[in-house]
Amino acid sequence: MTKLPQISEAEFEVMKIIWKYAPVSTNEVTEKLTKTTDWSPKTIQTMLKRLVNKKAITYEKHSRVFVYTPLVQEKEYIQQESSTFLNRFYNGNLVSMVSSYLKDEHLSETDLTALRRLLSDTSDNK
């Protein structure tokens, strides 16, 4: 897997809009993010420029409108971040991570049922 750019939490919010709506204009990104954040349009434009510089997104200019599309795929980015998290906090040990959540009671009964089903389905496919 290629090394993907480091994206801040705020930039990740911008990326979620681009992944969901691409191709998407600056005005559309701004409209969607000003509904869910207290960011100014200038802040959003700055983050878009940073994401372009990091090669996470690209743009085309359609007359006076910039239209953005992702260069980094959402699934690939989330996979990398999940792996980084697991390695950083649990030395790459998934069982340790799940055990930690179980011990701290972070999993609801619904979560536990879904995990049991997932594990059962996975073992049935082997």
N, C-alpha and C positions, 0 to 999 in steps of 0.2 A: 504494500500500500504506500502510495506517495505521501510525503509529508504535506499536510494541508496547512494553510495559514492560521496563525493564532487570531482568534476572534474574541473580542471582549463580550461581556454579558449584554451590554447595550447594542453592540453591533450584531449580536445573535438575534436580538429582537427585530432588527432591520432585515436580517437574512430570512427570518421566518416569513415576513411579508413577501419578500422576493421569491422564495421557494413556492409559496402558495399561489401567487398571482402573476408570476413572470409570463411574458414580458410585461413590465409595469413601469409607469412613468414616475418621475420625481413627485409630481403633484399627487398621484395615487398613493404612493408610499407615505407622503406627508399627511395626507388626509386620514389614512388608516391609523398611523401612529399617534397623531394628535388626539384621537379619540380614546386611546388607551394609555397614554403617557402624558407627562407635563412638559415634554420637549418642545422647543421652538422649531419652526421650519428650518432655521439656520443650523441648529444642532443636527437635525436629520440630514441635511445636505452635507454637513461635515462628515458624518458617519458614512454616507454613501461614497464620498470621495476617498475616505480611508479604506473602505472595502474594495474600491477599484484599485487603489495603490497596492493593496495586499493580494490582488489578483483573485479575490473571492467572487467578485462580480465583474461584469463587463457592461458596456452601454453602447447604444447607437443613438445618434442625434437625428431626430425626425423634425425637420425645420428648426423650431426653437425648443423642442421638447427632448429631454434625455429619457431613453427607455432602457431599463436594466434587466439583465438576465444573469442567473448564477453561473459561475465557472466551477464552483464546488457543489457537489451533490449533497443534499440533506442527509441521506442515509449514510454516505461515506463519512461525513463530518461527525455525525452522532456516534457512529461506530468508533471513530478515532478518539473522541472525547470520553466515551464509555471505557475504552481500554486504558486511556491515560488515568482516569479516575480510579479504576480497579488497581492498576499498578501502583499508583501513588499512595493510596490509603490502605490497600489490602495486599500488597506485594503480589498482585496478579491472581490472588486466590479468591475465586467466586464463592466458595463454600464459606470462607471467613466473612465475606461481606453479607451474605444471606443470614448467617448465624448472628451477626451483629444486629441486623434488623429484627430478627426473631426475638433475641434477648431483650431488646429495647422496646419491644411491643409496637413497632412501627407498622406492622402488617395487620390489616383487618381480617376478619373471617373470610370476607369475599376474596381478598388478596391470597390468603392461604389456599382456598379452594381452587382459585385460578392457577396457582403454582403447582398444586398437586396434579391438576388436570394436564398442565403443560409437561410436567415431569413424566406422567403416565404415558402421554402421547409420544413423547420423545423416546422413552424406553420401548414402546410398542413398535416403533419404526426401525429399531436396530436389528 
